[in-house]
Amino acid sequence: MALKALKALAVASVFGATVMAGAAHAADELTLQLKWVTQGQFAGYYVAKDKGFYDEEGLDVTIKPGGPDIAPPQVIAGGGADVIIDWMPSALASREKGVPLVNIAQPFKKSGMELTCRKDTGIKSPEDFRGKTLGVWFFGNEYPFLSWMSHLGIPTEGGPDGVTVLKQGFNVDPLLQKQADCISTMTYNEYWQVIDAGIPAEDLIVFKYEDQGVATLEDGLYVLEDSLKDPAMVDKLARFVRASMKGWAYSNEHPDEAAEIVLENDATGAQTEKHQKRMVREINKLVDGSDGTLDMAAYERTVKSLLSGGSDPVITKEPEGATTTVVTDKM
Protein backbone atom coordinates (compact mmCIF):
# COMPACT_ATOMS: atom_id res chain seq x y z
CA MET A 1 0.00 0.00 0.00
CA ALA A 2 2.84 2.35 0.84
CA LEU A 3 4.38 1.78 -2.63
CA LYS A 4 1.05 2.42 -4.33
CA ALA A 5 0.64 5.58 -2.29
CA LEU A 6 4.09 6.77 -3.30
CA LYS A 7 3.34 6.04 -6.97
CA ALA A 8 0.04 7.86 -6.71
CA LEU A 9 1.78 10.81 -5.08
CA ALA A 10 4.40 10.83 -7.84
CA VAL A 11 1.73 10.77 -10.53
CA ALA A 12 -0.14 13.55 -8.78
CA SER A 13 3.04 15.61 -8.52
CA VAL A 14 3.79 15.17 -12.22
CA PHE A 15 0.20 16.00 -13.10
CA GLY A 16 0.27 19.03 -10.84
CA ALA A 17 3.53 20.20 -12.36
CA THR A 18 2.07 19.75 -15.83
CA VAL A 19 -1.01 21.78 -14.89
CA MET A 20 1.16 24.50 -13.38
CA ALA A 21 3.36 24.56 -16.44
CA GLY A 22 0.29 24.82 -18.63
CA ALA A 23 -1.00 27.67 -16.49
CA ALA A 24 2.36 29.40 -16.73
CA HIS A 25 2.10 29.30 -20.52
CA ALA A 26 -1.55 30.36 -20.55
CA ALA A 27 -0.77 34.09 -20.62
CA ASP A 28 -2.36 35.85 -23.56
CA GLU A 29 0.24 36.96 -26.08
CA LEU A 30 0.21 40.51 -27.43
CA THR A 31 2.71 42.37 -29.61
CA LEU A 32 3.24 46.11 -29.35
CA GLN A 33 5.01 48.00 -32.15
CA LEU A 34 6.74 51.18 -30.98
CA LYS A 35 6.87 54.30 -33.12
CA TRP A 36 10.60 54.71 -32.64
CA VAL A 37 13.67 53.06 -31.13
CA THR A 38 13.91 51.95 -27.50
CA GLN A 39 14.06 55.15 -25.44
CA GLY A 40 12.39 57.02 -22.59
CA GLN A 41 9.50 57.96 -24.90
CA PHE A 42 8.18 54.45 -24.23
CA ALA A 43 9.23 54.07 -20.60
CA GLY A 44 5.76 53.16 -19.35
CA TYR A 45 5.60 50.01 -21.49
CA TYR A 46 9.07 48.80 -20.56
CA VAL A 47 8.35 49.48 -16.89
CA ALA A 48 5.06 47.56 -17.09
CA LYS A 49 6.90 44.59 -18.52
CA ASP A 50 9.86 44.79 -16.13
CA LYS A 51 7.74 45.23 -13.00
CA GLY A 52 5.39 42.38 -13.88
CA PHE A 53 2.33 44.55 -14.44
CA TYR A 54 1.58 42.70 -17.68
CA ASP A 55 2.12 39.37 -15.92
CA GLU A 56 -0.42 40.41 -13.27
CA GLU A 57 -2.95 40.93 -16.06
CA GLY A 58 -2.23 37.52 -17.59
CA LEU A 59 -0.38 38.96 -20.57
CA ASP A 60 2.80 38.00 -22.37
CA VAL A 61 3.73 41.25 -24.12
CA THR A 62 6.38 41.53 -26.82
CA ILE A 63 7.66 45.06 -27.39
CA LYS A 64 9.08 45.67 -30.87
CA PRO A 65 11.30 48.75 -31.30
CA GLY A 66 10.75 50.98 -34.29
CA GLY A 67 13.22 52.87 -36.44
CA PRO A 68 13.59 55.23 -39.38
CA ASP A 69 12.41 52.63 -41.90
CA ILE A 70 9.57 51.20 -39.81
CA ALA A 71 6.06 52.59 -40.28
CA PRO A 72 3.79 51.22 -37.52
CA PRO A 73 0.60 51.39 -39.67
CA GLN A 74 2.28 49.17 -42.26
CA VAL A 75 3.47 46.77 -39.56
CA ILE A 76 0.01 46.23 -38.09
CA ALA A 77 -1.61 46.07 -41.54
CA GLY A 78 0.81 43.27 -42.39
CA GLY A 79 0.02 41.33 -39.23
CA GLY A 80 3.27 42.16 -37.45
CA ALA A 81 1.66 43.65 -34.34
CA ASP A 82 -1.59 43.69 -32.36
CA VAL A 83 -1.20 47.26 -31.13
CA ILE A 84 0.89 50.16 -32.43
CA ILE A 85 1.95 53.51 -31.06
CA ASP A 86 1.42 56.31 -33.54
CA TRP A 87 0.69 60.01 -33.74
CA MET A 88 -2.92 60.79 -34.53
CA PRO A 89 -2.22 62.72 -37.76
CA SER A 90 -0.40 59.68 -39.14
CA ALA A 91 -3.08 57.29 -37.89
CA LEU A 92 -5.96 59.30 -39.36
CA ALA A 93 -4.15 59.75 -42.67
CA SER A 94 -3.50 56.01 -42.77
CA ARG A 95 -7.15 55.32 -42.00
CA GLU A 96 -8.28 57.53 -44.87
CA LYS A 97 -5.88 55.64 -47.14
CA GLY A 98 -7.40 52.29 -46.23
CA VAL A 99 -5.69 51.05 -43.05
CA PRO A 100 -8.61 50.91 -40.57
CA LEU A 101 -6.80 52.11 -37.45
CA VAL A 102 -8.78 52.87 -34.31
CA ASN A 103 -7.54 54.78 -31.27
CA ILE A 104 -8.22 52.66 -28.17
CA ALA A 105 -6.33 54.80 -25.64
CA GLN A 106 -4.34 58.04 -25.45
CA PRO A 107 -1.51 57.94 -22.90
CA PHE A 108 -0.01 61.29 -24.05
CA LYS A 109 -2.14 64.32 -23.17
CA LYS A 110 0.21 66.92 -24.61
CA SER A 111 2.39 67.38 -27.68
CA GLY A 112 6.16 67.56 -27.44
CA MET A 113 6.72 68.67 -31.03
CA GLU A 114 8.41 71.98 -31.81
CA LEU A 115 10.55 73.86 -34.33
CA THR A 116 13.92 74.96 -33.00
CA CYS A 117 15.64 77.83 -34.84
CA ARG A 118 18.90 79.72 -34.58
CA LYS A 119 18.32 83.30 -33.47
CA ASP A 120 21.01 84.50 -35.88
CA THR A 121 18.67 83.65 -38.78
CA GLY A 122 16.56 86.65 -37.80
CA ILE A 123 13.48 84.52 -37.09
CA LYS A 124 11.38 86.04 -34.32
CA SER A 125 7.89 84.78 -35.18
CA PRO A 126 6.30 82.14 -37.45
CA GLU A 127 5.74 84.81 -40.11
CA ASP A 128 9.52 85.03 -40.42
CA PHE A 129 9.62 81.44 -41.71
CA ARG A 130 9.00 82.79 -45.22
CA GLY A 131 12.06 82.39 -47.42
CA LYS A 132 13.71 80.09 -44.88
CA THR A 133 14.69 76.42 -44.95
CA LEU A 134 12.97 74.25 -42.35
CA GLY A 135 13.92 70.72 -41.42
CA VAL A 136 10.93 68.39 -41.33
CA TRP A 137 10.62 64.73 -40.38
CA PHE A 138 8.65 62.52 -42.74
CA PHE A 139 7.32 58.93 -42.41
CA GLY A 140 4.03 60.34 -41.06
CA ASN A 141 5.63 62.96 -38.83
CA GLU A 142 5.27 65.68 -41.45
CA TYR A 143 1.50 66.01 -41.08
CA PRO A 144 1.43 68.39 -38.08
CA PHE A 145 3.99 70.63 -39.78
CA LEU A 146 2.06 70.74 -43.07
CA SER A 147 -1.12 71.52 -41.19
CA TRP A 148 0.61 74.37 -39.35
CA MET A 149 1.97 75.88 -42.55
CA SER A 150 -1.50 75.70 -44.08
CA HIS A 151 -2.88 77.57 -41.07
CA LEU A 152 -0.23 80.25 -41.57
CA GLY A 153 -0.88 80.41 -45.29
CA ILE A 154 2.77 79.70 -46.04
CA PRO A 155 3.47 77.53 -49.14
CA THR A 156 5.89 74.64 -48.67
CA GLU A 157 7.33 74.67 -52.20
CA GLY A 158 10.03 77.25 -51.53
CA GLY A 159 10.33 80.78 -52.89
CA PRO A 160 10.51 84.12 -51.05
CA ASP A 161 6.96 83.82 -49.72
CA GLY A 162 7.16 80.13 -48.87
CA VAL A 163 9.42 77.77 -47.02
CA THR A 164 11.89 75.27 -48.41
CA VAL A 165 11.33 71.92 -46.73
CA LEU A 166 14.46 69.95 -45.97
CA LYS A 167 13.70 66.28 -45.45
CA GLN A 168 15.34 65.94 -42.08
CA GLY A 169 16.98 62.79 -40.84
CA PHE A 170 16.35 61.82 -37.25
CA ASN A 171 19.21 63.97 -35.98
CA VAL A 172 20.02 67.65 -35.47
CA ASP A 173 22.85 67.97 -38.00
CA PRO A 174 21.05 70.41 -40.34
CA LEU A 175 20.91 73.05 -37.59
CA LEU A 176 24.44 72.43 -36.37
CA GLN A 177 25.81 72.63 -39.92
CA LYS A 178 23.55 75.57 -40.86
CA GLN A 179 21.87 73.62 -43.64
CA ALA A 180 18.52 74.67 -42.20
CA ASP A 181 17.34 77.74 -40.32
CA CYS A 182 15.04 75.65 -38.13
CA ILE A 183 14.67 71.94 -37.49
CA SER A 184 12.03 69.69 -36.02
CA THR A 185 12.71 68.71 -32.42
CA MET A 186 10.87 67.12 -29.53
CA THR A 187 10.88 68.66 -26.07
CA TYR A 188 12.22 65.41 -24.67
CA ASN A 189 14.87 64.53 -27.25
CA GLU A 190 16.36 66.50 -30.13
CA TYR A 191 16.13 69.90 -28.41
CA TRP A 192 18.55 68.63 -25.79
CA GLN A 193 20.78 67.16 -28.46
CA VAL A 194 21.19 70.69 -29.82
CA ILE A 195 22.04 71.99 -26.35
CA ASP A 196 24.48 69.15 -25.73
CA ALA A 197 26.12 69.86 -29.11
CA GLY A 198 27.18 73.26 -27.80
CA ILE A 199 24.49 75.73 -28.92
CA PRO A 200 23.24 77.48 -25.75
CA ALA A 201 19.53 78.00 -25.17
CA GLU A 202 19.93 81.79 -25.41
CA ASP A 203 21.04 81.39 -29.04
CA LEU A 204 17.86 79.52 -29.94
CA ILE A 205 14.22 80.39 -30.46
CA VAL A 206 11.70 77.60 -30.04
CA PHE A 207 8.14 77.39 -31.40
CA LYS A 208 6.13 74.72 -29.59
CA TYR A 209 3.15 73.41 -31.48
CA GLU A 210 1.14 73.53 -28.24
CA ASP A 211 1.78 77.27 -27.93
CA GLN A 212 0.87 77.89 -31.57
CA GLY A 213 -2.56 76.32 -31.13
CA VAL A 214 -1.89 73.66 -33.78
CA ALA A 215 -0.75 70.80 -31.56
CA THR A 216 -2.08 67.41 -32.57
CA LEU A 217 -2.24 64.29 -30.44
CA GLU A 218 0.86 62.11 -30.28
CA ASP A 219 1.68 58.59 -29.02
CA GLY A 220 -1.75 57.02 -28.94
CA LEU A 221 -2.48 53.29 -28.94
CA TYR A 222 -4.10 51.96 -32.13
CA VAL A 223 -5.48 48.62 -33.32
CA LEU A 224 -7.17 47.43 -36.48
CA GLU A 225 -10.94 47.83 -36.50
CA ASP A 226 -11.67 44.12 -36.97
CA SER A 227 -9.86 43.17 -33.76
CA LEU A 228 -12.46 45.08 -31.76
CA LYS A 229 -15.19 42.71 -32.97
CA ASP A 230 -13.74 39.97 -30.74
CA PRO A 231 -14.83 40.37 -27.08
CA ALA A 232 -11.85 38.32 -25.92
CA MET A 233 -9.50 40.67 -27.75
CA VAL A 234 -11.21 43.72 -26.27
CA ASP A 235 -10.74 42.23 -22.82
CA LYS A 236 -7.06 41.55 -23.57
CA LEU A 237 -6.58 45.10 -24.80
CA ALA A 238 -8.22 46.51 -21.67
CA ARG A 239 -5.81 44.53 -19.51
CA PHE A 240 -2.92 45.75 -21.66
CA VAL A 241 -3.89 49.42 -21.38
CA ARG A 242 -4.53 49.11 -17.63
CA ALA A 243 -1.09 47.59 -17.04
CA SER A 244 0.57 50.10 -19.38
CA MET A 245 -0.91 53.08 -17.55
CA LYS A 246 0.27 51.52 -14.29
CA GLY A 247 3.70 51.46 -15.87
CA TRP A 248 3.41 55.15 -16.76
CA ALA A 249 2.34 56.01 -13.21
CA TYR A 250 5.38 54.15 -11.86
CA SER A 251 7.61 55.96 -14.35
CA ASN A 252 6.32 59.28 -13.09
CA GLU A 253 7.04 58.36 -9.48
CA HIS A 254 10.43 56.74 -10.20
CA PRO A 255 11.85 58.46 -13.31
CA ASP A 256 15.47 57.47 -12.78
CA GLU A 257 14.58 53.82 -12.25
CA ALA A 258 12.34 53.94 -15.33
CA ALA A 259 15.25 55.30 -17.35
CA GLU A 260 17.48 52.47 -16.12
CA ILE A 261 14.86 49.95 -17.22
CA VAL A 262 14.78 51.54 -20.67
CA LEU A 263 18.58 51.33 -20.89
CA GLU A 264 18.49 47.65 -19.93
CA ASN A 265 16.19 47.03 -22.91
CA ASP A 266 18.24 49.03 -25.41
CA ALA A 267 19.92 46.29 -27.42
CA THR A 268 21.86 48.85 -29.47
CA GLY A 269 23.60 50.41 -26.50
CA ALA A 270 23.25 53.77 -28.26
CA GLN A 271 21.44 55.58 -25.44
CA THR A 272 23.16 57.36 -22.56
CA GLU A 273 22.06 57.44 -18.95
CA LYS A 274 22.06 61.24 -18.77
CA HIS A 275 19.93 61.62 -21.89
CA GLN A 276 17.43 58.91 -20.93
CA LYS A 277 16.91 60.21 -17.40
CA ARG A 278 16.23 63.67 -18.81
CA MET A 279 13.96 62.23 -21.49
CA VAL A 280 11.83 60.27 -19.03
CA ARG A 281 11.26 63.40 -16.96
CA GLU A 282 10.20 65.38 -20.02
CA ILE A 283 7.96 62.56 -21.24
CA ASN A 284 6.20 62.38 -17.88
CA LYS A 285 5.13 66.01 -18.45
CA LEU A 286 3.37 64.95 -21.66
CA VAL A 287 1.62 61.96 -20.07
CA ASP A 288 0.63 64.32 -17.26
CA GLY A 289 -1.19 61.73 -15.11
CA SER A 290 -3.26 60.34 -17.99
CA ASP A 291 -5.38 57.25 -17.29
CA GLY A 292 -5.38 56.43 -21.01
CA THR A 293 -8.79 57.93 -21.78
CA LEU A 294 -8.92 59.94 -24.99
CA ASP A 295 -9.91 63.58 -24.46
CA MET A 296 -12.49 64.09 -27.18
CA ALA A 297 -11.96 67.85 -27.20
CA ALA A 298 -8.29 67.25 -28.03
CA TYR A 299 -9.36 64.73 -30.67
CA GLU A 300 -11.74 67.21 -32.28
CA ARG A 301 -9.05 69.90 -32.21
CA THR A 302 -6.67 67.53 -33.97
CA VAL A 303 -9.23 66.62 -36.63
CA LYS A 304 -10.10 70.27 -37.22
CA SER A 305 -6.43 71.12 -37.62
CA LEU A 306 -5.87 68.30 -40.11
CA LEU A 307 -8.96 69.14 -42.14
CA SER A 308 -8.16 72.83 -42.47
CA GLY A 309 -5.10 72.34 -44.60
CA GLY A 310 -6.06 74.59 -47.48
CA SER A 311 -5.67 72.99 -50.90
CA ASP A 312 -3.73 70.05 -49.50
CA PRO A 313 -5.26 68.99 -46.15
CA VAL A 314 -3.86 66.01 -44.24
CA ILE A 315 -7.31 64.38 -44.30
CA THR A 316 -10.17 65.31 -46.60
CA LYS A 317 -13.21 64.28 -44.60
CA GLU A 318 -14.39 63.89 -41.02
CA PRO A 319 -13.22 60.47 -39.78
CA GLU A 320 -15.86 57.94 -38.78
CA GLY A 321 -15.15 55.17 -36.30
CA ALA A 322 -11.58 56.34 -35.73
CA THR A 323 -11.86 56.17 -31.94
CA THR A 324 -13.55 53.93 -29.40
CA THR A 325 -14.06 53.80 -25.65
CA VAL A 326 -14.86 50.07 -25.50
CA VAL A 327 -11.37 49.35 -24.18
CA THR A 328 -10.97 52.14 -21.63
CA ASP A 329 -14.58 51.58 -20.45
CA LYS A 330 -13.49 48.14 -19.22
CA MET A 331 -10.55 49.43 -17.20
C-alpha positions as CSV (number, residue, x, y, z in Angstrom):
1,M,0.0,0.0,0.0
2,A,2.8,2.3,0.8
3,L,4.4,1.8,-2.6
4,K,1.0,2.4,-4.3
5,A,0.6,5.6,-2.3
6,L,4.1,6.8,-3.3
7,K,3.3,6.0,-7.0
8,A,0.0,7.9,-6.7
9,L,1.8,10.8,-5.1
10,A,4.4,10.8,-7.8
11,V,1.7,10.8,-10.5
12,A,-0.1,13.6,-8.8
13,S,3.0,15.6,-8.5
14,V,3.8,15.2,-12.2
15,F,0.2,16.0,-13.1
16,G,0.3,19.0,-10.8
17,A,3.5,20.2,-12.4
18,T,2.1,19.7,-15.8
19,V,-1.0,21.8,-14.9
20,M,1.2,24.5,-13.4
21,A,3.4,24.6,-16.4
22,G,0.3,24.8,-18.6
23,A,-1.0,27.7,-16.5
24,A,2.4,29.4,-16.7
25,H,2.1,29.3,-20.5
26,A,-1.5,30.4,-20.5
27,A,-0.8,34.1,-20.6
28,D,-2.4,35.9,-23.6
29,E,0.2,37.0,-26.1
30,L,0.2,40.5,-27.4
31,T,2.7,42.4,-29.6
32,L,3.2,46.1,-29.3
33,Q,5.0,48.0,-32.1
34,L,6.7,51.2,-31.0
35,K,6.9,54.3,-33.1
36,W,10.6,54.7,-32.6
37,V,13.7,53.1,-31.1
38,T,13.9,52.0,-27.5
39,Q,14.1,55.2,-25.4
40,G,12.4,57.0,-22.6
41,Q,9.5,58.0,-24.9
42,F,8.2,54.4,-24.2
43,A,9.2,54.1,-20.6
44,G,5.8,53.2,-19.4
45,Y,5.6,50.0,-21.5
46,Y,9.1,48.8,-20.6
47,V,8.4,49.5,-16.9
48,A,5.1,47.6,-17.1
49,K,6.9,44.6,-18.5
50,D,9.9,44.8,-16.1
51,K,7.7,45.2,-13.0
52,G,5.4,42.4,-13.9
53,F,2.3,44.5,-14.4
54,Y,1.6,42.7,-17.7
55,D,2.1,39.4,-15.9
56,E,-0.4,40.4,-13.3
57,E,-2.9,40.9,-16.1
58,G,-2.2,37.5,-17.6
59,L,-0.4,39.0,-20.6
60,D,2.8,38.0,-22.4
61,V,3.7,41.2,-24.1
62,T,6.4,41.5,-26.8
63,I,7.7,45.1,-27.4
64,K,9.1,45.7,-30.9
65,P,11.3,48.7,-31.3
66,G,10.7,51.0,-34.3
67,G,13.2,52.9,-36.4
68,P,13.6,55.2,-39.4
69,D,12.4,52.6,-41.9
70,I,9.6,51.2,-39.8
71,A,6.1,52.6,-40.3
72,P,3.8,51.2,-37.5
73,P,0.6,51.4,-39.7
74,Q,2.3,49.2,-42.3
75,V,3.5,46.8,-39.6
76,I,0.0,46.2,-38.1
77,A,-1.6,46.1,-41.5
78,G,0.8,43.3,-42.4
79,G,0.0,41.3,-39.2
80,G,3.3,42.2,-37.5
81,A,1.7,43.7,-34.3
82,D,-1.6,43.7,-32.4
83,V,-1.2,47.3,-31.1
84,I,0.9,50.2,-32.4
85,I,2.0,53.5,-31.1
86,D,1.4,56.3,-33.5
87,W,0.7,60.0,-33.7
88,M,-2.9,60.8,-34.5
89,P,-2.2,62.7,-37.8
90,S,-0.4,59.7,-39.1
91,A,-3.1,57.3,-37.9
92,L,-6.0,59.3,-39.4
93,A,-4.1,59.8,-42.7
94,S,-3.5,56.0,-42.8
95,R,-7.2,55.3,-42.0
96,E,-8.3,57.5,-44.9
97,K,-5.9,55.6,-47.1
98,G,-7.4,52.3,-46.2
99,V,-5.7,51.1,-43.1
100,P,-8.6,50.9,-40.6
101,L,-6.8,52.1,-37.5
102,V,-8.8,52.9,-34.3
103,N,-7.5,54.8,-31.3
104,I,-8.2,52.7,-28.2
105,A,-6.3,54.8,-25.6
106,Q,-4.3,58.0,-25.5
107,P,-1.5,57.9,-22.9
108,F,0.0,61.3,-24.1
109,K,-2.1,64.3,-23.2
110,K,0.2,66.9,-24.6
111,S,2.4,67.4,-27.7
112,G,6.2,67.6,-27.4
113,M,6.7,68.7,-31.0
114,E,8.4,72.0,-31.8
115,L,10.5,73.9,-34.3
116,T,13.9,75.0,-33.0
117,C,15.6,77.8,-34.8
118,R,18.9,79.7,-34.6
119,K,18.3,83.3,-33.5
120,D,21.0,84.5,-35.9
121,T,18.7,83.6,-38.8
122,G,16.6,86.6,-37.8
123,I,13.5,84.5,-37.1
124,K,11.4,86.0,-34.3
125,S,7.9,84.8,-35.2
126,P,6.3,82.1,-37.4
127,E,5.7,84.8,-40.1
128,D,9.5,85.0,-40.4
129,F,9.6,81.4,-41.7
130,R,9.0,82.8,-45.2
131,G,12.1,82.4,-47.4
132,K,13.7,80.1,-44.9
133,T,14.7,76.4,-44.9
134,L,13.0,74.3,-42.3
135,G,13.9,70.7,-41.4
136,V,10.9,68.4,-41.3
137,W,10.6,64.7,-40.4
138,F,8.6,62.5,-42.7
139,F,7.3,58.9,-42.4
140,G,4.0,60.3,-41.1
141,N,5.6,63.0,-38.8
142,E,5.3,65.7,-41.4
143,Y,1.5,66.0,-41.1
144,P,1.4,68.4,-38.1
145,F,4.0,70.6,-39.8
146,L,2.1,70.7,-43.1
147,S,-1.1,71.5,-41.2
148,W,0.6,74.4,-39.3
149,M,2.0,75.9,-42.6
150,S,-1.5,75.7,-44.1
151,H,-2.9,77.6,-41.1
152,L,-0.2,80.3,-41.6
153,G,-0.9,80.4,-45.3
154,I,2.8,79.7,-46.0
155,P,3.5,77.5,-49.1
156,T,5.9,74.6,-48.7
157,E,7.3,74.7,-52.2
158,G,10.0,77.2,-51.5
159,G,10.3,80.8,-52.9
160,P,10.5,84.1,-51.0
161,D,7.0,83.8,-49.7
162,G,7.2,80.1,-48.9
163,V,9.4,77.8,-47.0
164,T,11.9,75.3,-48.4
165,V,11.3,71.9,-46.7
166,L,14.5,69.9,-46.0
167,K,13.7,66.3,-45.4
168,Q,15.3,65.9,-42.1
169,G,17.0,62.8,-40.8
170,F,16.4,61.8,-37.3
171,N,19.2,64.0,-36.0
172,V,20.0,67.7,-35.5
173,D,22.9,68.0,-38.0
174,P,21.1,70.4,-40.3
175,L,20.9,73.1,-37.6
176,L,24.4,72.4,-36.4
177,Q,25.8,72.6,-39.9
178,K,23.5,75.6,-40.9
179,Q,21.9,73.6,-43.6
180,A,18.5,74.7,-42.2
181,D,17.3,77.7,-40.3
182,C,15.0,75.6,-38.1
183,I,14.7,71.9,-37.5
184,S,12.0,69.7,-36.0
185,T,12.7,68.7,-32.4
186,M,10.9,67.1,-29.5
187,T,10.9,68.7,-26.1
188,Y,12.2,65.4,-24.7
189,N,14.9,64.5,-27.3
190,E,16.4,66.5,-30.1
191,Y,16.1,69.9,-28.4
192,W,18.5,68.6,-25.8
193,Q,20.8,67.2,-28.5
194,V,21.2,70.7,-29.8
195,I,22.0,72.0,-26.4
196,D,24.5,69.1,-25.7
197,A,26.1,69.9,-29.1
198,G,27.2,73.3,-27.8
199,I,24.5,75.7,-28.9
200,P,23.2,77.5,-25.8
201,A,19.5,78.0,-25.2
202,E,19.9,81.8,-25.4
203,D,21.0,81.4,-29.0
204,L,17.9,79.5,-29.9
205,I,14.2,80.4,-30.5
206,V,11.7,77.6,-30.0
207,F,8.1,77.4,-31.4
208,K,6.1,74.7,-29.6
209,Y,3.2,73.4,-31.5
210,E,1.1,73.5,-28.2
211,D,1.8,77.3,-27.9
212,Q,0.9,77.9,-31.6
213,G,-2.6,76.3,-31.1
214,V,-1.9,73.7,-33.8
215,A,-0.8,70.8,-31.6
216,T,-2.1,67.4,-32.6
217,L,-2.2,64.3,-30.4
218,E,0.9,62.1,-30.3
219,D,1.7,58.6,-29.0
220,G,-1.8,57.0,-28.9
221,L,-2.5,53.3,-28.9
222,Y,-4.1,52.0,-32.1
223,V,-5.5,48.6,-33.3
224,L,-7.2,47.4,-36.5
225,E,-10.9,47.8,-36.5
226,D,-11.7,44.1,-37.0
227,S,-9.9,43.2,-33.8
228,L,-12.5,45.1,-31.8
229,K,-15.2,42.7,-33.0
230,D,-13.7,40.0,-30.7
231,P,-14.8,40.4,-27.1
232,A,-11.9,38.3,-25.9
233,M,-9.5,40.7,-27.7
234,V,-11.2,43.7,-26.3
235,D,-10.7,42.2,-22.8
236,K,-7.1,41.6,-23.6
237,L,-6.6,45.1,-24.8
238,A,-8.2,46.5,-21.7
239,R,-5.8,44.5,-19.5
240,F,-2.9,45.8,-21.7
241,V,-3.9,49.4,-21.4
242,R,-4.5,49.1,-17.6
243,A,-1.1,47.6,-17.0
244,S,0.6,50.1,-19.4
245,M,-0.9,53.1,-17.5
246,K,0.3,51.5,-14.3
247,G,3.7,51.5,-15.9
248,W,3.4,55.1,-16.8
249,A,2.3,56.0,-13.2
250,Y,5.4,54.2,-11.9
251,S,7.6,56.0,-14.4
252,N,6.3,59.3,-13.1
253,E,7.0,58.4,-9.5
254,H,10.4,56.7,-10.2
255,P,11.9,58.5,-13.3
256,D,15.5,57.5,-12.8
257,E,14.6,53.8,-12.3
258,A,12.3,53.9,-15.3
259,A,15.3,55.3,-17.4
260,E,17.5,52.5,-16.1
261,I,14.9,49.9,-17.2
262,V,14.8,51.5,-20.7
263,L,18.6,51.3,-20.9
264,E,18.5,47.7,-19.9
265,N,16.2,47.0,-22.9
266,D,18.2,49.0,-25.4
267,A,19.9,46.3,-27.4
268,T,21.9,48.9,-29.5
269,G,23.6,50.4,-26.5
270,A,23.2,53.8,-28.3
271,Q,21.4,55.6,-25.4
272,T,23.2,57.4,-22.6
273,E,22.1,57.4,-18.9
274,K,22.1,61.2,-18.8
275,H,19.9,61.6,-21.9
276,Q,17.4,58.9,-20.9
277,K,16.9,60.2,-17.4
278,R,16.2,63.7,-18.8
279,M,14.0,62.2,-21.5
280,V,11.8,60.3,-19.0
281,R,11.3,63.4,-17.0
282,E,10.2,65.4,-20.0
283,I,8.0,62.6,-21.2
284,N,6.2,62.4,-17.9
285,K,5.1,66.0,-18.5
286,L,3.4,64.9,-21.7
287,V,1.6,62.0,-20.1
288,D,0.6,64.3,-17.3
289,G,-1.2,61.7,-15.1
290,S,-3.3,60.3,-18.0
291,D,-5.4,57.2,-17.3
292,G,-5.4,56.4,-21.0
293,T,-8.8,57.9,-21.8
294,L,-8.9,59.9,-25.0
295,D,-9.9,63.6,-24.5
296,M,-12.5,64.1,-27.2
297,A,-12.0,67.8,-27.2
298,A,-8.3,67.3,-28.0
299,Y,-9.4,64.7,-30.7
300,E,-11.7,67.2,-32.3
301,R,-9.1,69.9,-32.2
302,T,-6.7,67.5,-34.0
303,V,-9.2,66.6,-36.6
304,K,-10.1,70.3,-37.2
305,S,-6.4,71.1,-37.6
306,L,-5.9,68.3,-40.1
307,L,-9.0,69.1,-42.1
308,S,-8.2,72.8,-42.5
309,G,-5.1,72.3,-44.6
310,G,-6.1,74.6,-47.5
311,S,-5.7,73.0,-50.9
312,D,-3.7,70.1,-49.5
313,P,-5.3,69.0,-46.2
314,V,-3.9,66.0,-44.2
315,I,-7.3,64.4,-44.3
316,T,-10.2,65.3,-46.6
317,K,-13.2,64.3,-44.6
318,E,-14.4,63.9,-41.0
319,P,-13.2,60.5,-39.8
320,E,-15.9,57.9,-38.8
321,G,-15.1,55.2,-36.3
322,A,-11.6,56.3,-35.7
323,T,-11.9,56.2,-31.9
324,T,-13.6,53.9,-29.4
325,T,-14.1,53.8,-25.7
326,V,-14.9,50.1,-25.5
327,V,-11.4,49.3,-24.2
328,T,-11.0,52.1,-21.6
329,D,-14.6,51.6,-20.4
330,K,-13.5,48.1,-19.2
331,M,-10.5,49.4,-17.2
